[in-house]
Amino acid sequence: FSAMRARGAQVTDMAIIIVAADDGVRPQTREAVAHAQAAGVPIVVAINKIDKPGADVDRVKQVGGT
């Protein structure tokens, strides 16, 4: 999957990363962000599931700066 994410980052104009507020930032999310940064493409991060019990938007924002 890593090679697929790297290739995708190289051929795209923008990366849109969606993070679930109840799950937080997962290792594959960090990997996707790293590939997008290496490719030099703009990154948009969307946080969903903010209405679920246990959702912690602030935690997602704190670790989102990988």
PDB file of N, CA, C, O and CB in Angstrom:
ATOM      1  N   PHE A   1       0.815  -1.197   0.000  1.00  0.00           N
ATOM      2  CA  PHE A   1       0.000   0.000   0.000  1.00  0.00           C
ATOM      3  C   PHE A   1       0.856   1.257   0.000  1.00  0.00           C
ATOM      4  O   PHE A   1       0.453   2.290  -0.536  1.00  0.00           O
ATOM      5  CB  PHE A   1      -0.925   0.000   1.194  1.00  0.00           C
ATOM      6  N   SER A   2       2.024   1.169   0.595  1.00  0.00           N
ATOM      7  CA  SER A   2       2.902   2.333   0.647  1.00  0.00           C
ATOM      8  C   SER A   2       3.288   2.801  -0.753  1.00  0.00           C
ATOM      9  O   SER A   2       3.270   3.998  -1.037  1.00  0.00           O
ATOM     10  CB  SER A   2       4.156   2.013   1.457  1.00  0.00           C
ATOM     11  N   ALA A   3       3.634   1.863  -1.623  1.00  0.00           N
ATOM     12  CA  ALA A   3       4.006   2.226  -2.997  1.00  0.00           C
ATOM     13  C   ALA A   3       2.817   2.839  -3.727  1.00  0.00           C
ATOM     14  O   ALA A   3       2.980   3.764  -4.523  1.00  0.00           O
ATOM     15  CB  ALA A   3       4.525   0.991  -3.767  1.00  0.00           C
ATOM     16  N   MET A   4       1.627   2.322  -3.457  1.00  0.00           N
ATOM     17  CA  MET A   4       0.428   2.870  -4.085  1.00  0.00           C
ATOM     18  C   MET A   4       0.181   4.310  -3.621  1.00  0.00           C
ATOM     19  O   MET A   4      -0.164   5.172  -4.428  1.00  0.00           O
ATOM     20  CB  MET A   4      -0.797   1.987  -3.765  1.00  0.00           C
ATOM     21  N   ARG A   5       0.358   4.566  -2.333  1.00  0.00           N
ATOM     22  CA  ARG A   5       0.172   5.922  -1.814  1.00  0.00           C
ATOM     23  C   ARG A   5       1.227   6.872  -2.380  1.00  0.00           C
ATOM     24  O   ARG A   5       0.920   8.016  -2.717  1.00  0.00           O
ATOM     25  CB  ARG A   5       0.232   5.920  -0.277  1.00  0.00           C
ATOM     26  N   ALA A   6       2.462   6.399  -2.481  1.00  0.00           N
ATOM     27  CA  ALA A   6       3.534   7.236  -3.022  1.00  0.00           C
ATOM     28  C   ALA A   6       3.255   7.593  -4.474  1.00  0.00           C
ATOM     29  O   ALA A   6       3.416   8.745  -4.875  1.00  0.00           O
ATOM     30  CB  ALA A   6       4.890   6.523  -2.904  1.00  0.00           C
ATOM     31  N   ARG A   7       2.839   6.613  -5.258  1.00  0.00           N
ATOM     32  CA  ARG A   7       2.521   6.878  -6.668  1.00  0.00           C
ATOM     33  C   ARG A   7       1.354   7.844  -6.781  1.00  0.00           C
ATOM     34  O   ARG A   7       1.385   8.764  -7.598  1.00  0.00           O
ATOM     35  CB  ARG A   7       2.197   5.569  -7.409  1.00  0.00           C
ATOM     36  N   GLY A   8       0.337   7.645  -5.979  1.00  0.00           N
ATOM     37  CA  GLY A   8      -0.819   8.535  -5.997  1.00  0.00           C
ATOM     38  C   GLY A   8      -0.431   9.968  -5.674  1.00  0.00           C
ATOM     39  O   GLY A   8      -0.942  10.907  -6.285  1.00  0.00           O
ATOM     40  N   ALA A   9       0.468  10.140  -4.719  1.00  0.00           N
ATOM     41  CA  ALA A   9       0.902  11.486  -4.344  1.00  0.00           C
ATOM     42  C   ALA A   9       1.681  12.148  -5.475  1.00  0.00           C
ATOM     43  O   ALA A   9       1.633  13.368  -5.631  1.00  0.00           O
ATOM     44  CB  ALA A   9       1.760  11.435  -3.075  1.00  0.00           C
ATOM     45  N   GLN A  10       2.394  11.356  -6.259  1.00  0.00           N
ATOM     46  CA  GLN A  10       3.198  11.910  -7.351  1.00  0.00           C
ATOM     47  C   GLN A  10       2.342  12.361  -8.539  1.00  0.00           C
ATOM     48  O   GLN A  10       2.751  13.254  -9.281  1.00  0.00           O
ATOM     49  CB  GLN A  10       4.213  10.881  -7.817  1.00  0.00           C
ATOM     50  N   VAL A  11       1.180  11.768  -8.730  1.00  0.00           N
ATOM     51  CA  VAL A  11       0.372  12.074  -9.913  1.00  0.00           C
ATOM     52  C   VAL A  11      -0.840  12.950  -9.606  1.00  0.00           C
ATOM     53  O   VAL A  11      -1.675  13.171 -10.483  1.00  0.00           O
ATOM     54  CB  VAL A  11      -0.090  10.793 -10.554  1.00  0.00           C
ATOM     55  N   THR A  12      -0.947  13.445  -8.393  1.00  0.00           N
ATOM     56  CA  THR A  12      -2.120  14.238  -8.025  1.00  0.00           C
ATOM     57  C   THR A  12      -1.774  15.715  -7.916  1.00  0.00           C
ATOM     58  O   THR A  12      -0.604  16.086  -7.815  1.00  0.00           O
ATOM     59  CB  THR A  12      -2.705  13.741  -6.705  1.00  0.00           C
ATOM     60  N   ASP A  13      -2.800  16.549  -7.939  1.00  0.00           N
ATOM     61  CA  ASP A  13      -2.610  17.993  -7.771  1.00  0.00           C
ATOM     62  C   ASP A  13      -2.811  18.422  -6.329  1.00  0.00           C
ATOM     63  O   ASP A  13      -2.306  19.465  -5.913  1.00  0.00           O
ATOM     64  CB  ASP A  13      -3.564  18.761  -8.672  1.00  0.00           C
ATOM     65  N   MET A  14      -3.548  17.622  -5.561  1.00  0.00           N
ATOM     66  CA  MET A  14      -3.856  17.965  -4.176  1.00  0.00           C
ATOM     67  C   MET A  14      -4.184  16.686  -3.415  1.00  0.00           C
ATOM     68  O   MET A  14      -4.767  15.758  -3.976  1.00  0.00           O
ATOM     69  CB  MET A  14      -5.039  18.979  -4.095  1.00  0.00           C
ATOM     70  N   ALA A  15      -3.809  16.635  -2.137  1.00  0.00           N
ATOM     71  CA  ALA A  15      -4.141  15.489  -1.288  1.00  0.00           C
ATOM     72  C   ALA A  15      -5.221  15.913  -0.307  1.00  0.00           C
ATOM     73  O   ALA A  15      -5.093  16.935   0.368  1.00  0.00           O
ATOM     74  CB  ALA A  15      -2.880  14.953  -0.533  1.00  0.00           C
ATOM     75  N   ILE A  16      -6.279  15.129  -0.231  1.00  0.00           N
ATOM     76  CA  ILE A  16      -7.335  15.370   0.750  1.00  0.00           C
ATOM     77  C   ILE A  16      -7.310  14.199   1.721  1.00  0.00           C
ATOM     78  O   ILE A  16      -7.557  13.055   1.340  1.00  0.00           O
ATOM     79  CB  ILE A  16      -8.753  15.527   0.065  1.00  0.00           C
ATOM     80  N   ILE A  17      -7.013  14.496   2.964  1.00  0.00           N
ATOM     81  CA  ILE A  17      -6.891  13.490   4.014  1.00  0.00           C
ATOM     82  C   ILE A  17      -8.105  13.625   4.930  1.00  0.00           C
ATOM     83  O   ILE A  17      -8.382  14.710   5.443  1.00  0.00           O
ATOM     84  CB  ILE A  17      -5.545  13.653   4.817  1.00  0.00           C
ATOM     85  N   ILE A  18      -8.823  12.533   5.132  1.00  0.00           N
ATOM     86  CA  ILE A  18      -9.995  12.548   6.006  1.00  0.00           C
ATOM     87  C   ILE A  18      -9.674  11.731   7.247  1.00  0.00           C
ATOM     88  O   ILE A  18      -9.287  10.565   7.160  1.00  0.00           O
ATOM     89  CB  ILE A  18     -11.262  11.988   5.276  1.00  0.00           C
ATOM     90  N   VAL A  19      -9.842  12.366   8.411  1.00  0.00           N
ATOM     91  CA  VAL A  19      -9.520  11.729   9.688  1.00  0.00           C
ATOM     92  C   VAL A  19     -10.793  11.669  10.524  1.00  0.00           C
ATOM     93  O   VAL A  19     -11.499  12.667  10.673  1.00  0.00           O
ATOM     94  CB  VAL A  19      -8.382  12.503  10.445  1.00  0.00           C
ATOM     95  N   ALA A  20     -11.074  10.495  11.065  1.00  0.00           N
ATOM     96  CA  ALA A  20     -12.230  10.337  11.950  1.00  0.00           C
ATOM     97  C   ALA A  20     -11.866  10.832  13.345  1.00  0.00           C
ATOM     98  O   ALA A  20     -10.861  10.414  13.920  1.00  0.00           O
ATOM     99  CB  ALA A  20     -12.701   8.851  11.999  1.00  0.00           C
ATOM    100  N   ALA A  21     -12.683  11.716  13.875  1.00  0.00           N
ATOM    101  CA  ALA A  21     -12.394  12.313  15.186  1.00  0.00           C
ATOM    102  C   ALA A  21     -12.419  11.288  16.308  1.00  0.00           C
ATOM    103  O   ALA A  21     -11.770  11.482  17.336  1.00  0.00           O
ATOM    104  CB  ALA A  21     -13.390  13.414  15.488  1.00  0.00           C
ATOM    105  N   ASP A  22     -13.158  10.200  16.127  1.00  0.00           N
ATOM    106  CA  ASP A  22     -13.211   9.190  17.175  1.00  0.00           C
ATOM    107  C   ASP A  22     -12.063   8.182  17.057  1.00  0.00           C
ATOM    108  O   ASP A  22     -11.756   7.484  18.023  1.00  0.00           O
ATOM    109  CB  ASP A  22     -14.547   8.465  17.127  1.00  0.00           C
ATOM    110  N   ASP A  23     -11.438   8.100  15.902  1.00  0.00           N
ATOM    111  CA  ASP A  23     -10.303   7.191  15.683  1.00  0.00           C
ATOM    112  C   ASP A  23      -8.959   7.885  15.868  1.00  0.00           C
ATOM    113  O   ASP A  23      -8.005   7.284  16.363  1.00  0.00           O
ATOM    114  CB  ASP A  23     -10.375   6.593  14.290  1.00  0.00           C
ATOM    115  N   GLY A  24      -8.888   9.130  15.474  1.00  0.00           N
ATOM    116  CA  GLY A  24      -7.632   9.861  15.550  1.00  0.00           C
ATOM    117  C   GLY A  24      -6.759   9.588  14.334  1.00  0.00           C
ATOM    118  O   GLY A  24      -7.187   8.942  13.377  1.00  0.00           O
ATOM    119  N   VAL A  25      -5.541  10.085  14.384  1.00  0.00           N
ATOM    120  CA  VAL A  25      -4.607   9.931  13.272  1.00  0.00           C
ATOM    121  C   VAL A  25      -3.959   8.556  13.365  1.00  0.00           C
ATOM    122  O   VAL A  25      -3.303   8.230  14.354  1.00  0.00           O
ATOM    123  CB  VAL A  25      -3.527  11.057  13.280  1.00  0.00           C
ATOM    124  N   ARG A  26      -4.151   7.761  12.326  1.00  0.00           N
ATOM    125  CA  ARG A  26      -3.638   6.392  12.302  1.00  0.00           C
ATOM    126  C   ARG A  26      -2.328   6.346  11.515  1.00  0.00           C
ATOM    127  O   ARG A  26      -2.023   7.284  10.778  1.00  0.00           O
ATOM    128  CB  ARG A  26      -4.684   5.423  11.683  1.00  0.00           C
ATOM    129  N   PRO A  27      -1.554   5.279  11.657  1.00  0.00           N
ATOM    130  CA  PRO A  27      -0.260   5.194  10.969  1.00  0.00           C
ATOM    131  C   PRO A  27      -0.356   5.373   9.451  1.00  0.00           C
ATOM    132  O   PRO A  27       0.507   6.016   8.854  1.00  0.00           O
ATOM    133  CB  PRO A  27       0.379   3.865  11.268  1.00  0.00           C
ATOM    134  N   GLN A  28      -1.387   4.818   8.825  1.00  0.00           N
ATOM    135  CA  GLN A  28      -1.511   4.970   7.378  1.00  0.00           C
ATOM    136  C   GLN A  28      -1.833   6.412   6.991  1.00  0.00           C
ATOM    137  O   GLN A  28      -1.504   6.848   5.888  1.00  0.00           O
ATOM    138  CB  GLN A  28      -2.590   4.034   6.841  1.00  0.00           C
ATOM    139  N   THR A  29      -2.476   7.153   7.900  1.00  0.00           N
ATOM    140  CA  THR A  29      -2.740   8.568   7.647  1.00  0.00           C
ATOM    141  C   THR A  29      -1.427   9.343   7.667  1.00  0.00           C
ATOM    142  O   THR A  29      -1.180  10.185   6.804  1.00  0.00           O
ATOM    143  CB  THR A  29      -3.731   9.142   8.694  1.00  0.00           C
ATOM    144  N   ARG A  30      -0.596   9.053   8.649  1.00  0.00           N
ATOM    145  CA  ARG A  30       0.716   9.708   8.726  1.00  0.00           C
ATOM    146  C   ARG A  30       1.542   9.405   7.478  1.00  0.00           C
ATOM    147  O   ARG A  30       2.232  10.276   6.949  1.00  0.00           O
ATOM    148  CB  ARG A  30       1.477   9.252   9.993  1.00  0.00           C
ATOM    149  N   GLU A  31       1.462   8.162   7.017  1.00  0.00           N
ATOM    150  CA  GLU A  31       2.199   7.765   5.826  1.00  0.00           C
ATOM    151  C   GLU A  31       1.698   8.529   4.594  1.00  0.00           C
ATOM    152  O   GLU A  31       2.498   9.004   3.788  1.00  0.00           O
ATOM    153  CB  GLU A  31       2.073   6.250   5.603  1.00  0.00           C
ATOM    154  N   ALA A  32       0.387   8.642   4.453  1.00  0.00           N
ATOM    155  CA  ALA A  32      -0.188   9.366   3.318  1.00  0.00           C
ATOM    156  C   ALA A  32       0.216  10.836   3.344  1.00  0.00           C
ATOM    157  O   ALA A  32       0.509  11.417   2.299  1.00  0.00           O
ATOM    158  CB  ALA A  32      -1.717   9.240   3.321  1.00  0.00           C
ATOM    159  N   VAL A  33       0.232  11.437   4.522  1.00  0.00           N
ATOM    160  CA  VAL A  33       0.655  12.832   4.660  1.00  0.00           C
ATOM    161  C   VAL A  33       2.126  12.970   4.283  1.00  0.00           C
ATOM    162  O   VAL A  33       2.503  13.918   3.595  1.00  0.00           O
ATOM    163  CB  VAL A  33       0.418  13.339   6.103  1.00  0.00           C
ATOM    164  N   ALA A  34       2.955  12.035   4.727  1.00  0.00           N
ATOM    165  CA  ALA A  34       4.390  12.091   4.409  1.00  0.00           C
ATOM    166  C   ALA A  34       4.618  11.993   2.901  1.00  0.00           C
ATOM    167  O   ALA A  34       5.468  12.700   2.360  1.00  0.00           O
ATOM    168  CB  ALA A  34       5.149  10.958   5.135  1.00  0.00           C
ATOM    169  N   HIS A  35       3.874  11.130   2.222  1.00  0.00           N
ATOM    170  CA  HIS A  35       4.011  11.006   0.770  1.00  0.00           C
ATOM    171  C   HIS A  35       3.574  12.294   0.078  1.00  0.00           C
ATOM    172  O   HIS A  35       4.218  12.742  -0.870  1.00  0.00           O
ATOM    173  CB  HIS A  35       3.184   9.813   0.248  1.00  0.00           C
ATOM    174  N   ALA A  36       2.485  12.886   0.550  1.00  0.00           N
ATOM    175  CA  ALA A  36       2.000  14.130  -0.043  1.00  0.00           C
ATOM    176  C   ALA A  36       3.003  15.260   0.165  1.00  0.00           C
ATOM    177  O   ALA A  36       3.236  16.065  -0.737  1.00  0.00           O
ATOM    178  CB  ALA A  36       0.640  14.514   0.554  1.00  0.00           C
ATOM    179  N   GLN A  37       3.598  15.317   1.364  1.00  0.00           N
ATOM    180  CA  GLN A  37       4.610  16.337   1.630  1.00  0.00           C
ATOM    181  C   GLN A  37       5.830  16.133   0.750  1.00  0.00           C
ATOM    182  O   GLN A  37       6.383  17.098   0.222  1.00  0.00           O
ATOM    183  CB  GLN A  37       5.018  16.317   3.103  1.00  0.00           C
ATOM    184  N   ALA A  38       6.252  14.890   0.586  1.00  0.00           N
ATOM    185  CA  ALA A  38       7.412  14.593  -0.252  1.00  0.00           C
ATOM    186  C   ALA A  38       7.142  14.963  -1.711  1.00  0.00           C
ATOM    187  O   ALA A  38       8.051  15.376  -2.431  1.00  0.00           O
ATOM    188  CB  ALA A  38       7.784  13.106  -0.144  1.00  0.00           C
ATOM    189  N   ALA A  39       5.891  14.814  -2.139  1.00  0.00           N
ATOM    190  CA  ALA A  39       5.534  15.152  -3.517  1.00  0.00           C
ATOM    191  C   ALA A  39       5.334  16.655  -3.693  1.00  0.00           C
ATOM    192  O   ALA A  39       5.248  17.148  -4.818  1.00  0.00           O
ATOM    193  CB  ALA A  39       4.268  14.407  -3.931  1.00  0.00           C
ATOM    194  N   GLY A  40       5.260  17.382  -2.575  1.00  0.00           N
ATOM    195  CA  GLY A  40       5.110  18.831  -2.639  1.00  0.00           C
ATOM    196  C   GLY A  40       3.718  19.287  -3.049  1.00  0.00           C
ATOM    197  O   GLY A  40       3.561  20.382  -3.587  1.00  0.00           O
ATOM    198  N   VAL A  41       2.703  18.461  -2.802  1.00  0.00           N
ATOM    199  CA  VAL A  41       1.337  18.856  -3.160  1.00  0.00           C
ATOM    200  C   VAL A  41       0.631  19.456  -1.945  1.00  0.00           C
ATOM    201  O   VAL A  41       0.935  19.093  -0.809  1.00  0.00           O
ATOM    202  CB  VAL A  41       0.538  17.641  -3.705  1.00  0.00           C
ATOM    203  N   PRO A  42      -0.312  20.372  -2.180  1.00  0.00           N
ATOM    204  CA  PRO A  42      -1.083  20.926  -1.059  1.00  0.00           C
ATOM    205  C   PRO A  42      -1.886  19.828  -0.380  1.00  0.00           C
ATOM    206  O   PRO A  42      -2.329  18.876  -1.022  1.00  0.00           O
ATOM    207  CB  PRO A  42      -2.022  22.054  -1.542  1.00  0.00           C
ATOM    208  N   ILE A  43      -2.068  19.976   0.928  1.00  0.00           N
ATOM    209  CA  ILE A  43      -2.806  18.978   1.711  1.00  0.00           C
ATOM    210  C   ILE A  43      -3.993  19.661   2.380  1.00  0.00           C
ATOM    211  O   ILE A  43      -3.844  20.701   3.021  1.00  0.00           O
ATOM    212  CB  ILE A  43      -1.882  18.296   2.778  1.00  0.00           C
ATOM    213  N   VAL A  44      -5.170  19.065   2.222  1.00  0.00           N
ATOM    214  CA  VAL A  44      -6.376  19.505   2.915  1.00  0.00           C
ATOM    215  C   VAL A  44      -6.757  18.376   3.863  1.00  0.00           C
ATOM    216  O   VAL A  44      -6.857  17.220   3.453  1.00  0.00           O
ATOM    217  CB  VAL A  44      -7.555  19.853   1.904  1.00  0.00           C
ATOM    218  N   VAL A  45      -6.970  18.717   5.137  1.00  0.00           N
ATOM    219  CA  VAL A  45      -7.370  17.709   6.120  1.00  0.00           C
ATOM    220  C   VAL A  45      -8.796  17.991   6.546  1.00  0.00           C
ATOM    221  O   VAL A  45      -9.125  19.100   6.967  1.00  0.00           O
ATOM    222  CB  VAL A  45      -6.413  17.702   7.351  1.00  0.00           C
ATOM    223  N   ALA A  46      -9.643  16.971   6.432  1.00  0.00           N
ATOM    224  CA  ALA A  46     -11.035  17.062   6.882  1.00  0.00           C
ATOM    225  C   ALA A  46     -11.201  16.131   8.071  1.00  0.00           C
ATOM    226  O   ALA A  46     -10.707  15.004   8.065  1.00  0.00           O
ATOM    227  CB  ALA A  46     -12.042  16.695   5.731  1.00  0.00           C
ATOM    228  N   ILE A  47     -11.903  16.614   9.093  1.00  0.00           N
ATOM    229  CA  ILE A  47     -12.163  15.799  10.276  1.00  0.00           C
ATOM    230  C   ILE A  47     -13.651  15.462  10.279  1.00  0.00           C
ATOM    231  O   ILE A  47     -14.498  16.354  10.315  1.00  0.00           O
ATOM    232  CB  ILE A  47     -11.738  16.545  11.602  1.00  0.00           C
ATOM    233  N   ASN A  48     -13.962  14.161  10.239  1.00  0.00           N
ATOM    234  CA  ASN A  48     -15.361  13.761  10.265  1.00  0.00           C
ATOM    235  C   ASN A  48     -15.672  13.016  11.553  1.00  0.00           C
ATOM    236  O   ASN A  48     -14.788  12.789  12.379  1.00  0.00           O
ATOM    237  CB  ASN A  48     -15.699  12.890   9.048  1.00  0.00           C
ATOM    238  N   LYS A  49     -16.921  12.640  11.718  1.00  0.00           N
ATOM    239  CA  LYS A  49     -17.424  11.928  12.900  1.00  0.00           C
ATOM    240  C   LYS A  49     -17.231  12.740  14.180  1.00  0.00           C
ATOM    241  O   LYS A  49     -17.000  12.179  15.251  1.00  0.00           O
ATOM    242  CB  LYS A  49     -16.724  10.576  13.037  1.00  0.00           C
ATOM    243  N   ILE A  50     -17.328  14.071  14.061  1.00  0.00           N
ATOM    244  CA  ILE A  50     -17.110  14.910  15.241  1.00  0.00           C
ATOM    245  C   ILE A  50     -18.281  14.850  16.217  1.00  0.00           C
ATOM    246  O   ILE A  50     -18.161  15.295  17.358  1.00  0.00           O
ATOM    247  CB  ILE A  50     -16.871  16.348  14.820  1.00  0.00           C
ATOM    248  N   ASP A  51     -19.417  14.298  15.771  1.00  0.00           N
ATOM    249  CA  ASP A  51     -20.586  14.222  16.640  1.00  0.00           C
ATOM    250  C   ASP A  51     -20.684  12.899  17.406  1.00  0.00           C
ATOM    251  O   ASP A  51     -21.589  12.728  18.223  1.00  0.00           O
ATOM    252  CB  ASP A  51     -21.833  14.422  15.823  1.00  0.00           C
ATOM    253  N   LYS A  52     -19.777  11.977  17.155  1.00  0.00           N
ATOM    254  CA  LYS A  52     -19.825  10.679  17.825  1.00  0.00           C
ATOM    255  C   LYS A  52     -19.289  10.775  19.251  1.00  0.00           C
ATOM    256  O   LYS A  52     -18.403  11.583  19.531  1.00  0.00           O
ATOM    257  CB  LYS A  52     -19.027   9.639  17.030  1.00  0.00           C
ATOM    258  N   PRO A  53     -19.824   9.950  20.151  1.00  0.00           N
ATOM    259  CA  PRO A  53     -19.265   9.898  21.500  1.00  0.00           C
ATOM    260  C   PRO A  53     -17.792   9.468  21.437  1.00  0.00           C
ATOM    261  O   PRO A  53     -17.438   8.548  20.701  1.00  0.00           O
ATOM    262  CB  PRO A  53     -20.084   8.923  22.396  1.00  0.00           C
ATOM    263  N   GLY A  54     -16.981  10.113  22.181  1.00  0.00           N
ATOM    264  CA  GLY A  54     -15.558   9.786  22.192  1.00  0.00           C
ATOM    265  C   GLY A  54     -14.751  10.546  21.163  1.00  0.00           C
ATOM    266  O   GLY A  54     -13.533  10.388  21.086  1.00  0.00           O
ATOM    267  N   ALA A  55     -15.418  11.372  20.369  1.00  0.00           N
ATOM    268  CA  ALA A  55     -14.697  12.164  19.369  1.00  0.00           C
ATOM    269  C   ALA A  55     -13.890  13.244  20.071  1.00  0.00           C
ATOM    270  O   ALA A  55     -14.386  13.911  20.980  1.00  0.00           O
ATOM    271  CB  ALA A  55     -15.677  12.796  18.340  1.00  0.00           C
ATOM    272  N   ASP A  56     -12.652  13.412  19.649  1.00  0.00           N
ATOM    273  CA  ASP A  56     -11.770  14.413  20.260  1.00  0.00           C
ATOM    274  C   ASP A  56     -11.056  15.177  19.141  1.00  0.00           C
ATOM    275  O   ASP A  56      -9.955  14.814  18.728  1.00  0.00           O
ATOM    276  CB  ASP A  56     -10.732  13.739  21.236  1.00  0.00           C
ATOM    277  N   VAL A  57     -11.695  16.225  18.669  1.00  0.00           N
ATOM    278  CA  VAL A  57     -11.173  17.019  17.556  1.00  0.00           C
ATOM    279  C   VAL A  57      -9.838  17.653  17.920  1.00  0.00           C
ATOM    280  O   VAL A  57      -8.935  17.717  17.086  1.00  0.00           O
ATOM    281  CB  VAL A  57     -12.177  18.104  17.150  1.00  0.00           C
ATOM    282  N   ASP A  58      -9.706  18.120  19.149  1.00  0.00           N
ATOM    283  CA  ASP A  58      -8.455  18.763  19.561  1.00  0.00           C
ATOM    284  C   ASP A  58      -7.280  17.795  19.503  1.00  0.00           C
ATOM    285  O   ASP A  58      -6.174  18.186  19.130  1.00  0.00           O
ATOM    286  CB  ASP A  58      -8.589  19.327  20.972  1.00  0.00           C
ATOM    287  N   ARG A  59      -7.509  16.545  19.867  1.00  0.00           N
ATOM    288  CA  ARG A  59      -6.435  15.529  19.802  1.00  0.00           C
ATOM    289  C   ARG A  59      -6.001  15.314  18.354  1.00  0.00           C
ATOM    290  O   ARG A  59      -4.812  15.181  18.063  1.00  0.00           O
ATOM    291  CB  ARG A  59      -6.909  14.179  20.427  1.00  0.00           C
ATOM    292  N   VAL A  60      -6.981  15.281  17.452  1.00  0.00           N
ATOM    293  CA  VAL A  60      -6.667  15.102  16.029  1.00  0.00           C
ATOM    294  C   VAL A  60      -5.853  16.284  15.525  1.00  0.00           C
ATOM    295  O   VAL A  60      -4.891  16.102  14.779  1.00  0.00           O
ATOM    296  CB  VAL A  60      -7.961  14.945  15.192  1.00  0.00           C
ATOM    297  N   LYS A  61      -6.230  17.490  15.926  1.00  0.00           N
ATOM    298  CA  LYS A  61      -5.508  18.689  15.483  1.00  0.00           C
ATOM    299  C   LYS A  61      -4.079  18.698  16.026  1.00  0.00           C
ATOM    300  O   LYS A  61      -3.160  19.112  15.318  1.00  0.00           O
ATOM    301  CB  LYS A  61      -6.251  19.963  15.933  1.00  0.00           C
ATOM    302  N   GLN A  62      -3.873  18.254  17.259  1.00  0.00           N
ATOM    303  CA  GLN A  62      -2.544  18.271  17.873  1.00  0.00           C
ATOM    304  C   GLN A  62      -1.577  17.313  17.172  1.00  0.00           C
ATOM    305  O   GLN A  62      -0.423  17.670  16.938  1.00  0.00           O
ATOM    306  CB  GLN A  62      -2.648  17.911  19.353  1.00  0.00           C
ATOM    307  N   VAL A  63      -2.022  16.128  16.842  1.00  0.00           N
ATOM    308  CA  VAL A  63      -1.126  15.161  16.209  1.00  0.00           C
ATOM    309  C   VAL A  63      -1.172  15.257  14.695  1.00  0.00           C
ATOM    310  O   VAL A  63      -0.408  14.578  14.008  1.00  0.00           O
ATOM    311  CB  VAL A  63      -1.482  13.752  16.645  1.00  0.00           C
ATOM    312  N   GLY A  64      -2.052  16.086  14.169  1.00  0.00           N
ATOM    313  CA  GLY A  64      -2.181  16.227  12.726  1.00  0.00           C
ATOM    314  C   GLY A  64      -0.984  16.869  12.060  1.00  0.00           C
ATOM    315  O   GLY A  64      -0.835  16.755  10.843  1.00  0.00           O
ATOM    316  N   GLY A  65      -0.137  17.531  12.800  1.00  0.00           N
ATOM    317  CA  GLY A  65       1.010  18.204  12.225  1.00  0.00           C
ATOM    318  C   GLY A  65       2.188  17.305  11.999  1.00  0.00           C
ATOM    319  O   GLY A  65       3.328  17.769  11.968  1.00  0.00           O
ATOM    320  N   THR A  66       1.937  16.017  11.840  1.00  0.00           N
ATOM    321  CA  THR A  66       2.971  14.991  11.660  1.00  0.00           C
ATOM    322  C   THR A  66       4.306  15.537  11.336  1.00  0.00           C
ATOM    323  O   THR A  66       5.259  14.777  11.161  1.00  0.00           O
ATOM    324  CB  THR A  66       2.586  14.057  10.606  1.00  0.00           C
TER     325      THR A  66
END
